Amino acid sequence: SSPKLLAFARWNSSRKGIIDARSMGLVFTFMRPNELVWNYWVNNYLMGNPPPVFDILAWNADGTNLPGTLHGQFLDMFETNNMCHPGELSVLGTPVDLTQIKVPTYVTGGTTDHLTPWSGCYRTTQRLSGPSTFGLSNAGHIQSLVNPPSNPKASYFAGPEPGPDPQEWLAQAKQQQGTWWTHWTDWLTEHAGAQIPAPTRLGSPDHPAR
């Protein structure tokens, strides 16, 4: 996007103070108009067919409003990629430095994600200082995450320790049948502490239930 367009977007969101859910949804919809606009216009409006019953579409329709200030911060990230420059972005007065994150992380992406392309998600593994594991789901922006084990079409790629080149990682990765949820669950089990009995009552001495 051009600087003038970004400046207009900042002005518009600050003027109204909020971006309503419908306007935000239209932005993402028109990123793939053939599939997300004209497909339904032809099938439903021109041909009179009822919309398909699809649980993810119902979930997707549950939009939310976006505060104008937060939208401005997102535009800053989009324009300058400030999260990749230590100290350039501050949150609640604390400068953000991704290189200081040293805990193990599990990073995921979707092969056909049009909003956050998987190769961009993959680069998160190179920004953090701790060990990272990458799992690549076989679907798009929503389906790549909402991908339970009951999905017969699900598959994912799992590979070696992530290096600088996402395509090199993919060339060495193996496609597995099933969902990345199981891969992630195994990762969680490996990195979790010992299991303890579930508490029998709510709260604790430090945080009593109210």
N, C-alpha and C positions, 0 to 999 in steps of 0.2 A: 504494500500500500504506500501511497505517496505521503510525504509529510503534511500536505494540505488536507488530505482526507483524514489522517489521524488527528490533526488539530481540530477539524470540524467535529469528529466523533467525541473528542474531549469536551468541546464547547457544548455540544448537544446534551451530553449526559450530565454535565455540571449545571446546565440551564434548568433541566427538569428535575435534577436531584436523584433520579432513579430511571432505570431502564426496565420497562414492564416485561413480563415473561413472554408475551406474544412477540414483541419486537426482537427480543433476544433469540427466540426460536426461529424467526424468519431469517436471521443472519446465518445461522447454521444450515437451515433448509436450503437456501439458495447457493450454498457451496456445492450442492449436488442436485441441481434443479431437475435434471432428467429423471432421476430416481425418486426424489422427495417432493417434487411439485407436479410436473407434467404427467407423470405416471398416474397419480391419483386424479388429476383433472380430467384426463381422458377416460380412465376406467370408471370413475364414480360419477362425474358430472355429465360427460358426453354419452357414455354407454349405459349409465344407470345401474351399474353393479354396486352392491354393498361393499364397504371397505372390508378387507380381510380381518378375521379375528386373530389378533397377534398380541400376545401379552406384552412384548417389549414396546409396541406402539402405545399401549395404554400407559406404561411406565414413562415413556418419553413425553407424553402429553401433560404430565404432572410438572409443569414449569415453575419457576420461581423468579421473583423480581431481583434485579441486581442494583445495589446502591451505586450512584454515579461516581463517588470517590473510588470505590473498588474497581469500577470499570476503567477509570483513569490509570490506576496502578497496573491493571492488566495491559493497557495500551503501552505503558512505559516498558514493561517486560517485553512486549512484542517488538517495540521499536529499537531498544538498546540491548536486549538480552542481559539486563542488569543482574540477574541472579548468578551469572557466570563470572561476575567481576566482584571479588571479595570486598565487602563494605559499601558497595554502591547502593544496595537496597537495605533499608532498616525496617524492622517490624517491632512495633511497640518500643521504639528507642534502642533496639539491639541490632547492630549491623549483622547482616547475613553473610556467612562465609561457608560455602558448601564443603570446602576442603577440611573443615574441622569436624565433619560428621564421620566418625570412625567406627560406628556400630555396623554389623552385617546388615545388608539390605537386599530385598527381593524386588526386582524391577520387572515390569511387564509391559507389553505392547500388543497391538493387533495388526495382523498382516494387511488388512484393507481399511485401516483407520484413516479417514480423510481429514480429521481435525488435529490429531496428534500422531503423525506418521511414526511408525515403529522405530525407524532408524534414529529419529530425534529422541524418542523415549530411551532408546538404548544408550545414548550418550550420557544419560544420568549416571550410568555405571562408571564413567570416566571422570565425573565431577566430584564424586565422593571419595574419601580416603580409605574407608573401610572396605572389606571384601563384599563384592556384589555377585548376585546370581540373576540371570536374565531368563525369563520365560516368555515365549512368543506365541500368542493365541492365534487361531486361524480365522478370526472374524473381524468385524468393524468396530466402530467407536464404542457402542453400547454392548453389542453381542460379545466382544472380546472379554468383557468383564463379567457380564451376566451369562455365564456359561457353565451351568451345573453338570454334574456327572451323568444326569439322565439324558443329556443331549447326544443322540446317536451320531450326529454329524461333527461333533467336537474333535479337534486335534490341536496339538501344540508342538512347538520346537523347543528342545532343550539341548544345550551344547556345553562347550568347555567354558572355562573362566573367561569373562568378557575382556577382549582386548580393544585397541583403538578403533578398529575397522568393523562396523556392523555387518557388512557383506561377507567379510572373512569369517566372522563368527557363524553366520547363517550357513555358509558352505560346509562348516564342520559340524553343525548341529544335526540332530536326528529328529525326524517328525514322529511323534507318538500319538497313538489313538487315545481319545479321552480328553479330559479338560485339564487346563493348567492348574485348576483348583487342587487336584491331587498332588501335583508336583510341588505346589506351594505348601500344602499340608505336610508333606514329607520334610520340606525345608524348615517349617515351623517346629516340627517335632525334634529335628536335629539341633535347633538352636534354643529350644526351650529348656528350662530347668526341670528339676525333678517334680513329678506330680505330687500334689498334696491333697488331703481330703477336702471336700467342699465344705464351706462353713455351714453350720446348722442354724445360724441366726443372722439377721441383717446387721450391717454396721461393724464397727470395731471400737476399741477404746479411744483411738485418735479421731475416728469419724463415726460417731454414734448415729443410728438411724433416727429420723424424726418423722 
